[in-house]
Amino acid sequence: MTFHFSIGGYFGSSFVARIKEGELECREFTRDSPDVEIEPALINISNNKDWDELVEFLNNCNWSGHYDNMAVDGTQWRLVFRKDPKRIEASGSNEYPEDFQIFLDLLNKVIFTSGLVIH
């Protein structure tokens, strides 16, 4: 399985989550300290019902391509998810799929124990 999600922009913090060695590795970066190495939060996703719920959601998603509203500044995001037979490669700039907030809510449930929150 592949999962790599990033979101952020010029203003505020940026967030990256990816599967690495069977765990979900999460990092947050701030504009004020881009060169500071922040220790990643590692979340066990095996037997994790919140993770399973997120994967089920993604397996039923129909996201594809690039979502863009042509604004110059703002928030960019990217998701790569592969779990045979499902493949999602989607990204956006200030534009999101209709159910994007549901995705963020589910991901926030998974990462809750790390103290990180994606806005």
MARBA-535327 format. One record per atom (N, C-alpha, C, CB): residue in one letter; x, y, z. Coordinates in steps of 0.2 Angstrom, whole numbers, plus 5000, padded with zeros to 4 digits. Glycine has a CB too. Example, Ala and Ser with C-alpha at 12.3 -4.5 7.8 and 13.67 -1.06 7.14 Angstrom:
BEGIN
A506649725039A506249785039A506649845039A505749785045S506449895035S506849955036S506450005039S507049975029
END
This chain:
BEGIN
M500449945000M500050005000M500450065000M499550005006T500250114996T500650184996T500150234999T500850194989F500350275003F499950335005F500450395006F499550315012H500350445003H500750505004H500250565003H501350504999F500250605008F499750665008F500150725010F499150655012S500150785007S500450845009S499950895008S501050855005I499950945012I499551005012I499851065015I498850995015G499851125012G500151185015G500151235010G500851165017G500451295012G500451355007G500951405010G499751385007Y500951455007Y501451515009Y501351535016Y501451565004F500651545018F500451565024F500351505029F499851615024G500551505035G500351455039G500851395039G499651425038S500651335042S501051275042S500851225036S500951245049S501351185035S501251135030S501251065034S501851135025F500951015031F500950945034F501050895029F500150935037V501450845031V501550785026V501450725030V502350785024A501050675027A500950605030A501150555025A500250605033R501450505027R501650455022R501750385026R502250465018I501650335023I501750265026I502550255025I501350205022K502850235031K503550215031K503650165035K503950285032E503850105033E504050045037E503450025041E504650065041G502850025038G502250005042G501950055046G502349945045E502150115047E501850165051E501750225047E502350185057L501250265050L501150325047L501550385050L500350345047E502050405045E502450455048E502150525046E503150445044C502150565051C501850635050C502250685052C501150635054R502350745048R502750795050R502350865049R503450795046E502550915053E502250975052E502851025051E501750995058F502751075046F503251125045F502951195046F503651115038T503351235048T503051305049T503451355044T503051335056R503151405042R503451455038R504051485042R502951505035D503951495048D504451535052D505051495054D504051545059S505051425053S505651385054S505651335049S505551355061P505751345043P505751295037P506451255038P505751325031D506951275041D507551245041D507651195048D508151285041V507151205052V507151165058V506951095057V506751205064E507351045059E507150975058E506650955064E507750935058I506050945062I505550925067I505450845067I504850955066E505550825073E505450745074E504750725071E505650725081P504750675067P504050655065P503750615070P504150615059A503050625070A502650575074A502550515070A501950615075L502550455073L502450395070L501850365073L503150345071I501350345069I500750315071I500650245069I500150355069N500550195073N500450125071N499750125068N500450085078I499750095062I499150095058I498950015057I499250125051S499249975060S499049905060S498549895065S499649855061N497949865064N497449855069N497149925071N497649815074N497149975067N496950045069N496250055065N497550095067K495750055069K495050065066K494950125062K494550055071D495350185065D495250245062D495650245055D495550305066W496150215055W496550205048W496150165044W497250175050D495850105046D495450065042D494850105039D495150005046E494550145043E494050185040E494250235035E493650225046L494850265036L495150315031L495250275024L495750345033V495550215025V495650175019V495050155015V496050115021E494550135019E493850125016E493550185012E493350095021F493650245015F493450305012F493850315005F493550365017L494450305006L494850315000L494750264994L495650315001N494550204996N494450154991N493750164988N494350084995N493350204991N492750224987N492750294984N492150224992C493350334985C493350394982C493450394974C493950434985N493250444971N493350454964N493750514962N492650454960W494250534966W494650594965W495150574959W495050614971S495250624955S495850614950S496050684947S495550574944G496650684945G496850744942G496950804946G496350774937H496950864944H497150924947H496550974948H497750964944Y496450994954Y495851034956Y496251104957Y495551014962D495951154953D496251224953D495751274952D496851224948N495751334956N495351384955N495751444953N494951404962M496351434951M496751494947M496951544952M496351514942A496851544959A497151594963A497851584964A496751584970V498251644965V498951644965V499251614971V499251714964D498951634977D499251614983D498751574987D499451674988G498951534992G498451494995G498651424997G497851484991T498251374997T498451304999T498451264994T497851285004Q499051224994Q499151174989Q499151104993Q499851184985W498951054989W498850984992W499050934987W498150974996R499250874989R499350814985R499250754988R500050824982L498850704985L498750644988L498950584983L498050634990V499350534985V499450474981V499250424986V500250474979F498850384983F498550324987F498550264982F497850334990R498850204984R498850144980R498750084985R499450134976K498150054983K498049984987K497649944982K497649994994D497949904979D497649864973D496949844975D498049804971P496449864970P496649884963P496549964963P496149854959K496449994969K496250074969K496950114968K495950084976R496850164964R497450214963R497150284963R497850194957I497450324967I497250394967I497850434967I496850414974E497850484962E498450534961E498050594960E498950514956A497950634965A497650694964A497950754968A496850694967S497850814966S498150874969S497750934968S498850884966G497850984971G497451044970G497851104973G496851034974S497551164970S497851234972S497151274974S498251264967N497051274980N496451314982N495751284980N496451384980E495751224978E495151194976E495251114978E495151194968Y494651094979Y494651024983Y494050984980Y494551034990P494150914980P493550874979P492950884984P493750794979E492350874982E491750884986E491850854993E491150864982D492150794993D492150765000D492850775003D491950694999F493250825002F493850835004F493850845012F494250895001Q493350875014Q493350885022Q493250825025Q492850935023I492850775022I492750715026I493450675026I492250665021F493850675021F494550655021F494950685026F494850665014L494950745027L495350775032L495050755039L495250855031D494450755040D494150735047D494350665048D493350735046L494350615043L494550545045L495350545046L494450505039L495750585042L496450585044L496650615050L496850625038N496250665052N496350695059N496250645064N495950755060K495750605063K495550555068K496150505069K494950515067V496450485063V497050445064V497650475067V497250425056I497750535066I498350575069I498250605075I498650625064F497650595078F497450635084F497950625090F496750605087T498150565091T498650545096T499350575096T498750475097S499450605090S500150635089S500150705091S500350635082G499550735092G499450805094G499450855088G500050825098L499550825082L499450865076L498750865074L499850835070V498550925070V497950935068V497950965061V497450975072I497650945056I497650975049I497051015048I497650915043H497151075046H496651125046H496451135038H496851195049
END
